Amino acid sequence: MLENLEIIIAMLEKVGMAALIVLAYRLIRYARFSIVRSSLAIGLLFGFGAVVTMVDPLEVLPGIIVDIRAVMVALAALFGGPLATLIASAVTIAMRIYIGGAGALAGCVSIALAAVIGLVYARLSGGRRDAVGLAILGMLLSLTLVAGVFAPVPIVSSTTPALIIRNLLGTMILGYLLAMEERREAEYRAYKREAERDPLTGLKNRRALEAFDRQVATEAERRPFAVLMIDIDGFKSLNDLHGHAFGDRVLRRLAEVVRGRMRGFDLVVRYGGEEFCVVVKEATLHNARRIAEDIRLQIMEERFQAATEEVGVTVSVGVAEANASALSVFHVIEHADKALYDAKNDGRNRVCTYRPETDRRQKTRSA
């Protein structure tokens, strides 16, 4: 009875270790590391898991020692790739050599075989991580038993059933938990991407501006930026004359033009209806105005096919830059919007920049 209780406690300890590995794996995925750093972290994680199971193995019967080092190394290959496999294998082999004993050579060979099996399976299966695929990988790990020929005494005959069950269940249980984390992370990213993007143009929506504003507020050194507010001239009339499908094509093309003109780290947002907001990072008012002119001219040269004719489209642009009185991106957007109002009132198809006198001029008009 006491022996059974000890076995149950030891198994619960292994489950706890698996839970810690899954939690650490979740943190690695959440950290958004580069591919190399992620592989390095995953390799170290699985190497650590293998070392722990080797230091404190489970002895189910006298002479039958069960640990899951092969499972750890193989899963490092499946979830981390070649670099993670190399690191996990090196850590595990180093620990096995340190432990020593008559079976050290056989143990090192089995670890190397587990790494090869994991990499080959990941390559041939396309990284399959469902229950059936994990069961196949678990069964393939039984090939590591051939390393028993390097042991000084025959061990395969007495331990084969336990080792096969160990590989199968260890791979399926831990692998499935890790795969669930990957699916959860993929779903989270998909939902986050959908929530932050405009479905018609593929551009980011206003949430991106809120995130940028928080970033600006926390920066110790304020970096210059400018804002373009771009509006399609007479868009309602275009929709009324040629239909909403035509209007959608115009919006998508304008999004392509703007995105193609900007740098990768600039922020392009569909602000509303036919209005687009562009945050030009590390730019002066002069540079931002030049970019706005380029966009305006390119759109003016475009021709859009309607039902019976080709139609020209123009845009008006308001430009403003961050300064001591307008550090928040939304304050700069407000200034750019006022400049856009001037562009509309001055005849459209033009670029206007925000100046201190803009407010005074608009107050005079409204009066």
PyMOL commands that set and color helices and strands:
alter all, ss='L'
color gray80, all
select helices_A, chain A and resi 2-30+35-55+69-99+104-125+131-150+156-196+206-218+235-242+244-261+285-301+329-345+356-366
alter helices_A, ss='H'
color red, helices_A
select strands_A, chain A and resi 58-61+64-66+225-232+267-272+275-281+303-305+310-312+315-321+351-353
alter strands_A, ss='S'
color yellow, strands_A
deselect
rebuild
show_as cartoon
